[in-house]
Amino acid sequence: MLHASPYYSTRTQSLEMLRFRPLNSTFIRPFSSLHYSSLPITIPFVGSGSTSRGTATRFYPSVMASLSTVSTQNEVVSSHDESTQKISQPPLQVAKRLEKFKTTIFTQMSMLAIKHGAINLGQGFPNFDGPEFVKEAAIQAIKDGKNQYARGYGVPDLNLAVAARFEKDTGLVVDPEKEVTVTSGCTEAIAATMLGLINPGDEVILFAPFYDSYEATLSMAGAKIKCVTLRPPKFSVPLDELKSIISKNTRAILINTPHNPTGKMFTREELNVIASLCIENDVLVITDEVYDKLAFEMDHISMASLPGMYERTVTLNSLGKTFSLTGWKIGWAIAAPHLSWGVRQAHSFLTFATSTPMQYAAATALRAPESYYKELKKDYMAKKAILVEGLKAAGFVVYPSSGTYFIIVDHTPFGLENDVAFCEYLIKEVGVVAIPTSVFYLNPEDGKNLVRFTFCKDEGTLKSAVDRMKEKLTKK
Ligand code: GLN
């Protein structure tokens, strides 16, 4: 069963989005800055009044060119769709700090999955439901009247449960009242951390490929991004490169382990070197560990647990991946009080508080017996085996993934020029959606050979996708 959220599937939504189509949008980076694959095209727009007739020359890559009638706010309308070209609207407006960004790749690809009836191994959301006991807890909380604003930094019960879980995982004892901040998903925790702790002009180090919201929220905070690229096959941290980039001017380094999109897990050796560089240069660590319970090939290590690191580390996590409830958007940040203060200041004015009944249910979830976590891992290992074996059998070069529910492959055996072209071919000719990875790099060229598949789907879906690929993909 494909997940068909009404958000993506209604025609009304598509038309609604078209109303915000730019009239003159040369500044917008569509589908990332895929210079190597982009075609310059000219699209006439017909608007109302004397000033709104315009021509927008823009670059956009072939996947959106040939697949576009699913509309996103920064996508051009397909040339054969006359009716939509006649909608007159003022040009899109966006603050400079966000103008280079686009509709997220996950949204784009999920929309294309629905439009083309393709199996969605792109966006990382389970197509199966979260556990009954957690859903029951949410229903009960609603019935019990836990329906007004929550305390800004989290309902006491959830702060306690997060602290208890963190202690079990890392051995660190934290104060649930002063060191845990509950947010609307990890994405908000990321934003609150950036906005609460980073000043305009501060240097922040990212490892590419990186999750898209890191760059966007750093841009909102006005940070200067420095990038270190992790390269296949092992995506190891090039420690010498890191040493040459980190300095007293570095405010923070952002790590993500297990790592989206590669599945790489930071080794103890890598974390030790990063930690000593951070201590030496007085650098903060922001660590996104939302896939910590999906660690298959090695044990997850939290940066905060390394000697001398807790005081300079903000640890981010969430409920979504561990409990297959990505739509609940319950996340949290754990940090010493002096760092939690900044995170909380930003959080207070971003969302103030997050959904009250879901927080109560999240507390119940986090108290799940260890058997729940074991079972989750076992289920995911079976899914992973289906996808990995299938991708190999279909002819991909499959890179090792130690954690997360993602697999990175090299698509070049099939002869397509880059990741976007390959994903286009895969959707249209094979009926499977993957994520082109070039969007996760500052330099998109670095990701042009790689695409990401997810295995957070039921086994039947994974097998069908694999069958389609084995049957229809042909090596060039
Ligand atoms: N984390 C999910 C992924 O990597 C996407 C979440 C989103 O769409 N923002 O696929």
Residues whose N, C-alpha, C, O or C-beta is under 5 A from the ligand:
A	BS01	LIG	F106 G122 Q123 G124
